[in-house]
Amino acid sequence: MNEKLDAISDQLRTISDDLADIAIEALREAIDDKEFSGKRPEVERRVTRARRAVDKAAGILNESPGPSSP
């Protein structure tokens, strides 16, 4: 079962990298926009929140199991 969890964790890290790329692209597009307000685009904020959640999920899967409950 650990191998399956490791594989899923790896997939989540790949997804996290893809989301980071999308967030960077959104920031670049916003900066290139002539009407750039100086604020982070809403889509970049959502993608970054999703990336953090994916990172958290991958971290949870990689945690060592604690002592069993009675």
C-alpha positions in Angstrom: 0.0 0.0 0.0 2.9 2.4 0.7 4.0 2.1 -2.9 0.5 3.3 -4.1 0.6 6.2 -1.7 4.1 7.2 -2.8 2.9 7.1 -6.4 -0.1 9.3 -5.6 2.1 11.7 -3.7 4.4 11.9 -6.7 1.4 12.7 -8.9 0.3 15.4 -6.5 3.7 17.0 -6.6 3.6 17.0 -10.4 0.1 18.7 -10.3 1.6 21.2 -7.8 4.4 22.0 -10.3 1.8 22.5 -13.1 -0.3 24.8 -10.9 2.8 26.8 -10.0 3.5 27.2 -13.7 -0.1 28.4 -14.3 0.2 30.9 -11.5 3.4 32.3 -12.8 1.9 32.6 -16.3 -1.1 34.5 -14.8 1.2 36.9 -13.1 3.2 37.5 -16.3 0.0 38.1 -18.3 -1.2 40.6 -15.6 2.1 42.4 -15.7 2.0 42.6 -19.5 -1.5 44.0 -19.3 -1.5 47.8 -19.9 -4.2 48.2 -17.3 -2.3 46.3 -14.6 -3.6 47.5 -11.2 -0.6 46.2 -9.2 -2.8 43.6 -7.5 -2.5 39.9 -7.9 -5.0 38.5 -10.4 -7.9 36.6 -8.9 -7.1 33.5 -11.0 -3.5 33.5 -9.6 -4.8 33.6 -6.1 -7.1 30.7 -6.6 -4.5 28.6 -8.4 -2.0 29.3 -5.6 -4.5 28.3 -2.9 -5.2 25.1 -4.9 -1.4 24.4 -5.2 -1.0 24.8 -1.4 -3.9 22.3 -0.8 -2.2 19.8 -3.2 1.1 20.3 -1.4 -0.6 19.7 1.9 -2.2 16.5 0.6 1.1 15.2 -0.7 2.7 16.0 2.7 0.0 14.1 4.6 0.5 11.1 2.4 4.2 11.1 3.1 3.8 11.3 6.9 5.0 8.4 9.0 2.2 6.6 10.6 1.9 7.5 14.3 1.1 5.0 17.1 -2.1 3.2 16.6 -5.1 4.2 18.6 -6.4 1.7 21.2 
